[in-house]
Amino acid sequence: MSYFLIEFKRSNSGKLEDEMKVDVEKWRDHIAINKGELYCPTDNNTYNNLGIFFVGVDTNPANKELYVEGVTLENYGKQSQYRIDYQSVI
């Protein structure tokens, strides 16, 4: 009865930091107000948050500083190679 939230953000405008900051603050406030609980109306259950991961890719990065109180940034501003793959589960 718990969840990890993964939010993906893609941009090519150079405004990824600004757009992600809004999302990070939104979820930080939601968790503070609701004590980490998230109600799912589909199955009528309440789930407890175990962590949130924000993944952002900007094809035109502005290399701006990003600071959000209470948030740890890992690999921020580093160039990375990526691979898109999938695993089929039947």
C-alpha positions as CSV (number, residue, x, y, z in Angstrom):
1,M,0.0,0.0,0.0
2,S,2.8,2.4,-0.9
3,Y,4.2,4.0,-4.0
4,F,7.2,5.7,-5.6
5,L,6.4,8.6,-7.8
6,I,8.4,9.1,-11.0
7,E,7.7,12.2,-13.0
8,F,9.3,12.7,-16.4
9,K,9.8,16.2,-17.9
10,R,11.0,16.9,-21.4
11,S,11.8,20.3,-22.9
12,N,13.6,21.8,-25.8
13,S,13.1,25.4,-24.7
14,G,15.9,25.8,-22.2
15,K,13.3,26.2,-19.4
16,L,13.4,22.7,-17.9
17,E,14.7,24.0,-14.6
18,D,11.8,26.4,-14.2
19,E,9.2,23.8,-15.3
20,M,10.6,21.1,-13.0
21,K,10.9,23.5,-10.0
22,V,7.1,24.0,-10.2
23,D,6.5,20.3,-10.2
24,V,8.9,19.6,-7.4
25,E,7.4,22.3,-5.2
26,K,3.9,21.0,-6.0
27,W,4.7,17.5,-4.9
28,R,6.7,18.6,-1.9
29,D,3.7,20.7,-0.7
30,H,1.3,17.8,-1.4
31,I,3.3,15.4,0.7
32,A,3.6,18.0,3.5
33,I,-0.1,18.7,3.6
34,N,-1.2,15.0,3.1
35,K,1.6,13.4,5.2
36,G,2.7,11.5,2.1
37,E,-0.6,9.9,1.5
38,L,-2.2,9.7,-2.0
39,Y,-5.8,8.7,-2.5
40,C,-6.5,6.7,-5.6
41,P,-10.2,6.9,-6.6
42,T,-9.9,4.1,-9.1
43,D,-9.3,1.4,-6.5
44,N,-10.6,3.5,-3.5
45,N,-7.3,3.0,-1.6
46,T,-4.8,5.4,0.1
47,Y,-1.1,4.8,-0.6
48,N,1.9,6.0,1.3
49,N,4.7,7.8,-0.5
50,L,8.2,6.1,-0.3
51,G,10.0,8.6,-2.5
52,I,9.8,10.8,-5.6
53,F,12.1,10.8,-8.6
54,F,12.1,13.7,-11.1
55,V,13.8,13.0,-14.4
56,G,14.3,15.8,-16.8
57,V,15.8,16.1,-20.3
58,D,16.3,19.4,-22.1
59,T,17.7,19.3,-25.7
60,N,18.5,23.0,-25.4
61,P,19.8,23.3,-21.8
62,A,20.2,26.8,-20.3
63,N,22.6,25.6,-17.6
64,K,20.7,27.5,-14.9
65,E,21.1,26.9,-11.2
66,L,18.3,25.0,-9.7
67,Y,17.6,25.0,-6.0
68,V,14.5,23.8,-4.2
69,E,14.5,23.7,-0.5
70,G,14.6,20.1,0.9
71,V,15.4,18.5,-2.4
72,T,18.7,16.7,-3.2
73,L,19.8,16.9,-6.8
74,E,22.0,14.1,-8.3
75,N,23.7,14.3,-11.7
76,Y,22.2,17.8,-12.1
77,G,23.8,19.6,-15.1
78,K,25.9,16.6,-16.2
79,Q,25.9,15.4,-19.8
80,S,24.7,11.9,-20.1
81,Q,24.2,9.3,-22.8
82,Y,21.0,7.4,-22.7
83,R,19.4,4.3,-24.1
84,I,15.8,3.6,-24.6
85,D,14.8,0.0,-24.2
86,Y,11.9,-2.1,-22.9
87,Q,11.2,-5.5,-21.5
88,S,8.1,-7.3,-22.5
89,V,6.3,-9.0,-19.7
90,I,3.7,-11.6,-20.7
